[in-house]
Amino acid sequence: NQVLEMFDHAYSNYMEHAYPADELMPLTCRGRVRGQEPSRGDVDDALGKFSLTLIDTLDTLVVLNKTKEFEEAVKKVIKDVNLDNDIVVSVFETNIRVLGGLLGGHSVAIMLKEKGEYMQWYNGELLHMAKELGYKLLPAFNTTSGLPYPRVNLKFGVRHPEARTGTETDTCTACAGTLILEFAALSRFTGTSVFEEYARKALDFIWEKRQRSSNLVGVTINIHTGDWVRKDSGVGAGIDSYYEYLLKAYVLLGDDSFLERFNTHYDAIMRYISQPPLLLDVHIHKPMLNARTWMDSLLAFFPGLQVLKGDIRPAIETHEMLYQVIKKHNFLPEAFTTDFRVHWAQHPLRPEFAESTYFLYKATGDPYYLEVGKTLIENLNKYARVPCGFAAMKDVRTGSHEDRMDSFFLAEMFKYLYLLFADKEDMIFDIEDYIFTTEAHLLPLWLSTTNQTISKKNTSTEYTELDDSNFDWTCPNTQILFPNDPMFAQSIREPLKNVVDKSCPRGIARAEERLGSGPKPPLRARDFMATNPEHLEILKKMGVSLIHLKDGRVQLVQHAVQAASSLDAEDGLRFMQEMIELSSQQQKEQQLPPRAVQIVSHPFFGRVVLTAGPAQFGMDLSKHKAGTRGFVATIKPYNGCSEITNPEAVKEKIALMQRGQCMFAEKARNIQKAGAIGGIVIDDNEGSSSDTAPLFQMAGDGKNTDDITIPMLFLFNKEGNIILDAIREYEAVEVLLSDKAKDRATIFKGKMIPNYIIDSNLEMENMDQKSSENDSHKPNSEEAPSESQDAGAVSEGPDGGGESSAVGDPDPLSPAGTHSASVSRADQDPQAPGPAEASAPEPACTPEDSQPQEQNTQTESNSKAHWDSKVQPMESILADWNEDIEAFEMMEKDEL
């Protein structure tokens, strides 16, 4: 019932405030229409002005036994949705969300019609729309390889002069390999074989291009030549659903070749990528070598796939590790390191972990997974629920929100949570008769025997005979696999229950390092010494040259073409990546995490959380967990640069002031003298927002600031106006300054809790449209880091002028005292062998350019200078901002 209530809250708000737009913006209570909102880059490629969320939610309505709402929704889709828009969309997203949604809706519609109570008027209209959309996607397959272009114009196709697409050369493996279920189902439903033929051709090409010695595939591939562009391999972003669709294509279509391919890949995954409980990316040509030291959240689907495969033990292990991360951060960060620190803090309410939880419960019958599901529900209600739906988390560390509710939240999350808790009698049909697509759409298993126009067996491809007893289990089985041992899952989980709180367990030593004989392990960045002649010789062999800079630092540059071999070039790339990470880690003490400003008065009651920039002086909020709470007051003069003339209005309150005309520290001293208990500086640059600018820290004035004892936080203009608008409308506005957002139970501890909070079903009736819009704060962009990624420390200067710089001594990177704060890679020759091809060519740069680890000091005129690296770091830092920014750079091309 709780899941149903949450679904109703999200769905009704979409229909009321957003439909027919593609998605709901839950903070501002309006629809997201492409072209009318600031571009979010590739993320917006899922939007096609075709009421995405409604189509994606169709079969969820039936699973949740909302048949009347389903019938109304189908009529709206048939009547209102136009698929002939002049708009460029992602082939992958449109396939899994829109084509899959239409087919899933058609599947349950004909099921309901057969039952005789609902949908008696239905005559295959959704299937006709699906066929129309299928034909609109086919032009994307017009390549020599058969791999589709990543994008297509719904009206003009790909190569048409007005298409505005068709120039791309690369696509991700999952983008090209996650089509077979929907396209084959469309062919089987309609009898038109062309769709299944195209999808099979794309899958066949990827299989033929696998790395033969490791049986792994890369992340991105050239759609014309078939060359691997990114040669790292894992089970997360960019590859994930390719593996999923191989196994599920076997189940749905009965083609043994898909099972044989999956088994071959799965053997390689468990041999190289799986390091229980971790799943770490490796290089396809050298799979004993890890490609990175962090994992992305999309791999959370993999335990569920392992359940379908029948390999339960590693599924339990990885799932438990992910659950420990969730218990630490409330949600699964988009990426986290092998020692479970936040690498990328965003969480767009992804459903993959709920999916794996459902499958593990079906496989084991262990009630532990029901408790996991309850935790997910509680966290969604406590931290993500807002008056107009559920908002994505902009930062799991602070609890700040993003004005975003993706369609997959309704399509998948509530479906899996409902099925997790539902009894068989709660369902109006047998869910075992269907298979889930990667978007959790339902396709009936009887399609395997319908309109078979393609040979089942691909006899032209040879498969490796694998010695794997687990293959005996390879068939989806949702019955309890271990009825005689109910403690089976617990016995596997027990050793992992504290894995996140401890340091990451070391992976199994690589084979070539275990053996006394054989090649020596490659040089690791942590062992490198610039004074060691042997190390310098190894660098030369790897194509890495060493340059001594005038300031005493050492710069490393890699030219893959100068390496002795492709394997040496690959070692060189890994060494450079490690060195950049090492340099990043050594500067992390200079970084401060973001803080939170939470509006706790009526009618907000803690629901609105604004991400704020910290100060390098004043109260350290990370050491005062309760934070500072008080009503806000605007000071006079508003710039706070002279004695406060309205101290009676400021005393015992949190002072609001404008940025500019003097140092931040001077403002803090003036309001502290007037009796303020805290301060919020609001940017004076009209329209500035953390959407487009990085958070920065307020620097001191170069003097001792120990006399400042109150907390000071910085808000950009857009976020500051939310508080100013609230003052104009409600007069008395109370806020909480803290290291991260607090749940409402903590905020109102010891106080009378408003009825708004006691009854979560009540909506805030007194908030009109204006205050609803004011709830918006900083919709994030997944590609925003490409614009600007510096975490700056801002120092107010008199008259907005002047520029000062103090760069400390370089940090040693080795026992020999080698200074390697500057590490870079030169342009990679696209024709050169080795891993240089794994990432897009970029100019030679140093960490000051490519890794924004060093704080920037900005004056009022936005001039930048390095702030003194000798400033003592604040203790109890919540997270490592350096690695967060590095994650933005590394994941820009992951299409996460």
N, C-alpha and C positions, 0 to 999 in steps of 0.2 A: 504493500500500500504506500509505503514511503517513496519507493521508486516511481510509482504511478503519479504521486503528487508532485514530485520533482519534474517528471516529464511534462505534466500538465503546465507547470509554471514556465518551463522553457518554451514549449510548443505554442501555448496560448499567447505568450508575449511576442513570439515571432509572427504569428498570424495577425495580431493586433497592431504591432508597431512596425513591422518590416515587410510583410507580404505585399506585393509580389517581388520584392527585392530578393537577391540571392541569399543574403545572410543578415542576421540581426546584429546590431551594435548595442549591446546590453547596457552600457553605461550612459549612453545618450538617448536610448530608447528610440532608435530609428533604424531604417534599413540601410545596408551597405550596397550602394549602386556603383558599379565600376565606372570610373570617369568623373564621378561627383565627389569622391573622397581622395585624399592624397594617395598616390600609388605606393603599393607595398612590394613592387617588383614581381618576382615569380609567384608569390603567394596569390596574387590577384588573377593568375591564369586559370584558376578554378572557377572564376565567376564569368558567366556568359549571358547574363540577363535572361535566365530561364528558370527563375524561382528555384534555385539549387536546393535550398534547405527543405522545401516541401517535397520535391521529388525524392531526395535522399531519405526522407522520413516515412515514405509510404508504407513499406512492409513492416516498419517498426510499429505503426498503429495497429496492425493486425496481430502481431506478436503480443502486444500489450492488451489485446482483446478490446480494442476501440474500433469496432467495425463500422459504427455509424460515422465516426469522424473520418475513417478511411474512405468511405463512400463519398462523403462530401469533398475530401481532398482530391480524389481521382477526378471528380467532375470539374474542380477548379483547374487541375493540370490540363485536362482536355480542352477546356474553354479558354484559358488564359495564356498558356505557355507557348512561346514562339521560339522555334529552333533555327530560324533563318536570319539570325542577327549578324550584322557586319562587325564581328568581334573576334579577336584572336584568343583561343583557349588552349589549355594543355590537353593533349590527346590522352595522356594517362589519367588525369583527374576527371576529365569529361567521361571517359570510359567507365571508371570504377564508381563514380558518384551518380552521373546522369543516366548513362546507358544501363548501368547496373541497377539504379533505382527504378527505372521504367520496367526493366525485366523482372525485378523482384516484385514490383507492384502488380505486374501482369500475372506472375505466378500465383500470388495469393488471391488475386481477383477471380481467376478461373476456379481456384479451390473453393472460395466462398460461393460462387455461382453454382457449383456442383452440389453444395450442401443445401441449396434451395431457399435460403432465407434472405441473403443480401446479394447485391450486384446482379440481379436478374436482368437488368437492362444492358449489362456490359457486353460489348461485342468486339473485344480485342483492340480498343482504341489505344491503350498504352503500348501495345506491341507495334501498332502502326507507327507511333511516334518513335519507338526504339529503332525501327527499321529505317525511318527517315534520318535519324541521327547517325545510324551506322553508315549510311551512304555518305553522309557529310564528313565522316572521319576517314573514309577510304582514300581520299587523295593524299593523305599523309604518308601512305605506304608506297608512293611513287619514287622509290629509290632502287638502285641496282642491288643492294643487299637484301631488300625486303624489310629492313628495320624502318619503323615509321619516323617521320620528322617529329620533334617533340611538341610542335604547336601546329594548329590548323585554324584557318579562318572559316567560321561556320557558313558564311555566305559565298566566299570566293575560293575556298580551298587553300592551296599552298603556293603554287608558282604564278598565280594570276597577278597582273600588275597592281591590283587593288588589295591583294591579300595581306600585305605587310608582314609576311613570314615566308619561310622556305629557304632562308639563307643559313640556317643553323647546320652545323656539321656533326655535333655530338648529341647523344642522348644517354640517359642513365639505363643501366641494365634492367632495373625494375620497370622503368617507363616503357621499354620495348617488350618486356617479358611478362607483363601483367595484363594480358588482353584475352587470353585463350578462353577463360570461363565465360565472359560476357559475349565475345564474338561467336564462340561455338554454340552457346545457348540461343543466340539470335538466329544462327543458321538452323539449329534443330527446331526452334519454334516456327520459323517461317518457311523452311525448306529451301532457302537460298544459301548455297554452300560457300559463296565467295567470302563471307566474313570469316568463317572458320579456316578457310584456306590461307588467308592473309596472316591470321594470328599464328597458325602453325608454321608458316614460312619464317616468321620473325623468331619464333622459339628455336626452330631448327638451326638458324644462322648463329644464334648465341651459343647453342650447344657446340656447333662445329668450331667456334672461335674460343672455346674454353682453353685455358692453359693445360696442355696435355699431361705434363709431368705432375702437376698438383691437382688437376681437375677442379680448379677454382676459376671464377670469373671476376673481372674487374668492376669498378663502380660505373665508369662511363666509357662509351665506345663510339667510334666514328661511324656514322650511319652509311657512309659511302664506301669506305675502305675496309671496315671491320677491325681496324687497329684499336687496341685498348688505349684510351686517353689517360685514364687514371687506373693504375695497376694495383691499387690496394683492394683488398677483398675482406668482407665481413658478412654479417647477417642483419645489419642495420640499414640506415638510410642509403638509398641508391640501388640496393640489391634485394632487400628483404622479401618483397612479394613475388619475385621471380622464383625463388625456391618454393614458396607457398603454393604457387599456381602449378608447378610441376606435379606435386603430390595430389592436389585437388583436381587437376585435369585428369589424372588417372582415375580418381574416384568417380568423377562426373561422366567421363567419356569412355572409361573402360579400356584405355589404350595402354598396353604394357610398356611401351617405349617411354612414356612419361614417368612411370614408376622406376624404370631402370636408370633414367637420367637422374631422378631425385636421389636414388640410393647412392649413385656414384658421387654426386655432390655432397650428400650427407656424410659419407665416409670421409671426404676431404675436410669438411667442416669440423667433425669431431677429432680428426687427426691434427689439424693445424690451428683452427680458430678457437675451439673450445678449450678453455683453461679453467675448469670449474672452480668457483661458480661464475667466472668471467667469460666473456665472449669478445676477444680482441682482434682487431683487423690485422691482417698480415699482407705481405707482398706476394702476388700470384706466382712470380718467378722464383722467389726465395721464401717459401711459406714458413720457414723456421724463424723468420725475422718479423717482429711486430712492426706494424706500420704507424701506430699511434698509441698513446697511453691513456686514451679516454674512450668512453662508449656513449652512443647516442640512445635516446629513449625509444626509438622505433624498434630496437631489438627486443623489446618487451613482448612482442608477438611470438617470439621463437619458442618459449616453453609450450605454448598452445599447439604449435605445429609439431613439436616433439611428442606431445600427447597423441595427436592423430597418427603419428608414425609408430607410436607404441614404445618409445624410449623414455620411460617415466623418470628414472633417477636424475639425469642431468636437468630435466625440466623442473623438477622440484628444487634442485640446487640453485639454478639461475633465478627462478621465481622468488625464492626466499631472499636471495641477495638483493633483488630489486625491491622487495617489500621492506627490507631494512633501510634502504635509501629513502623510501617513501615515509617511513616512520620518523626519519630524521628531519625531512624537509616538508612533510605534509603532502607533497606531490613529487612526481618523478621529474627532475630537471631535464631539459632537452639534451643535455650532455653532462657527464660526470666522469671524474678521473678514476684510475684504478685504485686509488686510496679513498675514493668516495667523496671527494670534494666537488663542489659545484663548478662545472666547466662552462656551461651555458645555462643561465638561470631561468629562462622562460619556460612556461608550461601551458600549451594551448588546449588543455583538457583532453589529452589524447586517450583513446580507449584501449590501447594494446594490452596494458597490464590487466585490465578488467577482463579482456578476452581470454588471456592465459589463466586467470583465476577461475573462470567458468569451466574451461576445459579440464583443469586439474581437479576441480571438485567432481566433475562428471566421471573422471577416470578413477579417482581414489575413494570418493564418498567421505572424505575426511572433513568433519565440520569446521576444522581450522580455517578452511577457505571461505566459509560463510562469515567468519569473524573478519577475514581480510576484506570481504565485500562490504561489511558494515563500516569498517574504517574508511573505505573509499567514499561511501555515502556521507558519513559524518564530515569528512574533510571538504567535500563538495559543498555541503550546506553551510559549514562554518566559515570557509574561506573564499569560496567562489560565487556563492549565491548573492545576487543583487536584485533590486526591485524589478528589473525588466528581464530577468533570465539568469544566466550563469556567465560570468566573465572569466576569460583566460587570465592566467597569472603572468604578469610581466616579469616578476622576480620572486621566486619561491622563498628567497631569504627574507625579504621585507614584507611579502604579502601584498604588494601593489598589483593593481589590476591593469588589464589591457581591454580596450573597447572592441571585443572580438568574441564571437561564439560561432565556431566553425560548424558546418553542416554535419560533419562526422560525429559531433557530440550527440546529436539527436539520432543519427542513423545507427550508431554503434554502442555508445556508452550505456544508454538506457536499455537497449536490447539485451546486452550481456548481463547487466545487473539484474534485470527482471528474470531472465532465464536462470540465473544463479540461484535465486530464492524461490522460483515458481515450482509448485508441484505439478504433476502430470494433469490433474484435474483443472488446474488454472489455465491450461492451454486449450484453445478451440480446434487445434489441429496437431498432428504429430510432427514435432520439429525434426525427428530422425529421418523424415522423408526428404529432407532438404540438405543442401550443403551451403555453407556461408562463403560468399566472395570475400575479398580482402576488405571491402567496405561493409561487410556483414549483411549483404543482400542475399535473399533466399532464392536458390535455383533448385528445382525438383530433380531428384535422382533418376526419375523415369526418362529424362532426356537422353540417357546413355543408349537407349534402344530406339530412339526416334530419329527419323530422317538421316540415317547414317550414309553419308555420301563419300566418306574418306576412309581409305584403308586404315585399319587399326594399327598395324605393325609397320614400323619403319625398319625395313630389313637392310637398308643401306648403311646403317651405323652399327659399329661394333661396340659392345659394352664390356667393361672389365668385370671379371668374376671377382666378387668381393666376399671375403670370409667374415660375415657379420651375422651373428645369431639374432640380432635385433630385427633383421629383415623378416624373420618369421612373424613378427607382430605387425608388419606394415599393412595396415588396413584400419581406417578410422573405427574406433571402438569406444563408445561412450558408456559402456557398462563398467561396473567396478572391476578393475583388473586384479585387485588383490583382496578378495573377500575374506580370506582366512587370516589376514594379517593387517588389522586396522591400524596398527602402529607403524606400518611400513613408511609412510610419508614422514611421520614425526621423527623416525630414526635417522632419516636423511637430512631433515631440517636442523636437527639439534646442534650439530657441529658448526652451523652457520648463523646461529641466532645472534651472535655478537660480532659478526664479521665487519660490519660498518664501523662499529665503535673502536675496533682494533685496527692496526695497520693492515693494508691489503695483503692477503696471503700470497706468497711468491708462487709464480707459475712454475710448472714443471720445467726443469732445465732443458734447453734445446739439445737435440741429439748430438750435434757436432761439438757442443761444449761439455757434454757428459763424458764423451769418449776421450781417453788419453791420447789416442792416435787421431789422425785426420787433421783437417785444417784448423788453425787457431781461430778463436772467436774474433769477430771484427772489433776494432778499436771503439770504445765507448767514450762519449763526450766527458763523462765524469772522471775518466782516467787520464784524459789528455794532458800532457805537459809540453809547453812550447819549447822547453829546453832539452827535451829528450830527442836525440837524433833519430832513433828508431820510429818514434811517433811522427816526426816530420816526413820520413820516408813513406810511411803508410799513407799520410795525407796526400803526398804527391801521387801515389799509386791510385788513390781514389779520386783524383782530379781536383783536389782541394788545395788552393794556394793560400799562403799566410802573409799578411801585410802588416807591418808595424806602423801604427799611426803616431803622429807627433805628440799626442797627449798621453802616450804610454799604453794605449789600448791596442788590442790585436784584432784585425779584421780578417775574417775567413770568407773566401769566395770559391764557389764550386763551378767548374766547367766540365760537364759530363763528357764532352768530346775528348778531353785530355786524360780521362781515366784509362787505366791499363786494359780494362775489359768492362763489359756491361754489368757484370756482377760487382766489380769494384766501384763502378759509378753508382750502383744501387746502395752499396755500403756508404758511399760518400753522401748521398741524399739523406740517408737515415742519420748519419753523424751530424749533418747540418741541422736537421730537425731537432735532434737531441740537444745540440749546443744552444739553439734558440730557446728551447724550453728551460735549459739550465740557467741561461742568462735571465730569462723571465723570472724564474723562481728566486734568484738572488736579489731582485729588486722588489719583491712582493711586499716587504715590510714598509715600503714607502706608500703603499696604497691603503686607502680607507674605504670601507663599504658604504653603500648608500644608506640613508636613514628614511624614516617614514613620518609623515604628518597625517594623522587620522582625525577626521571630523567626528566627534562623539556626541554632539548635541542634537536636539530635535531639528529636522526630521531624519537626520543621517544615521545617528546611533552606531557609528563605527563602520558603516558600510563603504564610505569613501576613503580611500587610502591614496595619498600623493607621495610619489618618490621624491626625496629631497637630497640635496647635496650636503655633505658634512662640512664641518670646520676643523681646522688644525689646532684650534684653541678652544677653551671653554670646557664645559662638562662633557665627559665621554659617555655618551648614551649607552654604549655597549657594556659599561660597568654599572649602569643604573637601569636594571631591567624594567622597573616600574615606569620609567620615562618621566617626563614633565608634562603635567596636565593643567590646563587653565583656559580662561576665556581670552580671546584675542582683542587687542585694541590698537588702533592706528595712532602713531606718535606724531607730534608736531615739534620741530619741522619733520616732514615726511622722510627726508634723506638721513636723519639721525646723526648729522655731522656736527651738531652743536648741542648745547645743553637743552634737555627736553623741557618744553614749556607747558606741557599738560601732564605733570607727574601723577596727579590724582587719578587720571584715567588709565595710567599705565601700571600703577603699583599693584603688585601681586597678579599681574596678567602677562600674557605673552605678546610682546610688541611686534607690530608689523611695520616694516619700513621699506623704502625704495633703495635699490642699488645705485651707487654713484657718488661722486664728489668728495669722497674720503675713504680711508681704509676700513675694511670690515671690522678690524679690531677696535677702531675708534667708535664705530657705531655701537658695538657690544658694550664698551665701557660706559657710554652715555646712557643707554637704556638700563644697564645694571645700576648705575648711580640713581636713576629715577625710580628704582624699585621693581623693575620687571623681573619675572622669573624665567624668561626665555625670550628668544628673538627669532623672527623669520624675515629674511631679506628676500624681496621680490624683484626679479629682474626688470629693468626699465626698458629693455628692448622689446618693443611692441611685437606680439605674436611669437616670441621665442618659446620653444617647447622642447621637452626631452625627446619628442618624436624625431627632431632633426638635429639636436645638439647633444653631445655627451654630457653626462653629469660631471660636475667638477667640484673641487674642494675649495673652500674659502681659506686662503692663506693668511698668516699673521702679518704684522707690520715690520718684521725683522727685529723686533724688540722682545723682551720677556713678556709673555702673555699669561703668566701664572695668576695674575690678579683677576682674570676673567673666569668666573666660576659658573655662569649660566650657560645653557645649551644654545647654540646658534645653528640654524639650518637655512639652506638656500632653495628657493623655488623659482623656476622659470616663469615667465610672464603668464603663460596660459594656465599653469597650475595655480599660480598666485591669484589669478582672477576668479578662480573657483571659490576661494575663501572670501575675497572681496565682494563677490556677488551674493554669497551667503549672508554676509554682514548686512548688506543693503536690504535683503529680503527678510531676515529673521532677527536682525540686531544683535542678539546675544549668541555668539558662536563659540563653542568650546572645542579645543583640539588637544590631541595627545602627541607630543614629540617623543619618539622612541627609536630604538635600533631597528625594530621591525614591527609590523602591524600586530595588534593584539586581537584575540577573539573577543566577542562581546561579553562572554561570561567573565573574562578577566577585567574588562573595562568597567563593568558595573558591579564588581564584587563589593559587597557591603552596602550597595545602594539599591534603591527601588528600581527594579527592572521594568522598563516601559512595556506596555502590552504589545507593542510592535515586535518586541523580541521574544516575549513569552509565547506568542502564537505565530509560528513561522509561516502560517498560511495567510495571515493578514498582509495586505499590501499597504504601502505608505500612501494613503488616500489623499493626504494634504499636499503632496508634492505636485505642483503643476508642471507644465511642459518646460518652463524655463529652468526650474531647479533640476529637472531630470537631465536637461542638457548640461547643467553645471556639474553633474556627477561624472561627466567625462573627464578623464585625465590621461593624456598621453597614449593614444593607440600606438602600439609598437609596430615596427616594420621589421620583418625578418631580414631585409636586406639593408636596413639603415646603417649598419656598421661600415658599409662600403663608402658612405658619405663622409663620415668622420668617426674616428674611433679613439681619439685621445681622451684619457681621463685627466682632465686638467685641474690644476689647483689655481684658483683665481684669486689674485691679490688686487684689491682696490688701490688705485693710485690717485693722488691729488690731481684734479683737472683731467683725469682720464689719460694722463700722459706718462711718459717715462717707461723705461724697460730695464729690468735688472736680471742678472743671471748668475747662478752659482752652481757649478757642476763639481760634485765631489770626486774624490779619487776613485778610479775604477775599482770595481770589486774583483777580488781574485777568483779565478775559476778553477784553480788547481792548487795542490800543495806547493808547487813551485812558485806560486804567486803570479801565474800567467794572467794577464789582463785580457779578457775576451768579452768585454761588454758590447763590442760591436761585431755582429755576425751577419753575414749576408750571403745571398746567392745571386750569381749573375744570370743573365738571360740564358735559358736552356735552348740548345739547338733542337728544333722540332724533329730533325732527322736523326738526332743522336740516339744511340741505344741507351737502355738503362732507364732508371726511374725519373730522370729529368722530364720524361714525357708524362709523368703521373700528375703533374699540375701545370696549370696554364703558365706560359712564359711571362716573366715579369722582370722589370729592370733590377739591376743590382741595388740592394738596399741594405741598410743596417737596422738593428733593432729599433733605433730611433725612428726609422721610417716604417718598417714593416711590422714591428712589434711595439705597440704604444705602451711600453712599460714605464718610461720616465715621465713624471708628472710635468705638465706644462703650466707655467705661471702666466696668466693673461691679465693685461691691464684693461682699463676701461675702453681703450681703443682697440681691444682684442689683439694687441701685440702679445707674443708668446716668448717666454723665457723659461729655462729650467729652474725650478725652485731648489733650494739648497738640499742636496741629497743627504746632508748630515742631520736634517731634522729628525728628532727621535720618533720612531713609529709608535702609534697608539696600540695598546694591548687589546687582547680579546677581539681581534678582527673577525668579523662574521664569515668572510669568505675572501677568496683571492681574486680581486678585480682584474689583475693582470691576466690571469688565465682565462677569465671570462671574455676579455677583449680579444685575446688570442683565439678563443673559440669562435668568435664572430668571423675572424678572418679565415680560419680553417674551414668553417662550415658554409661560407658563402656559396661555394660551388657544389655543396653536397645536395642541394635541392631538398633540404630537410623540410 
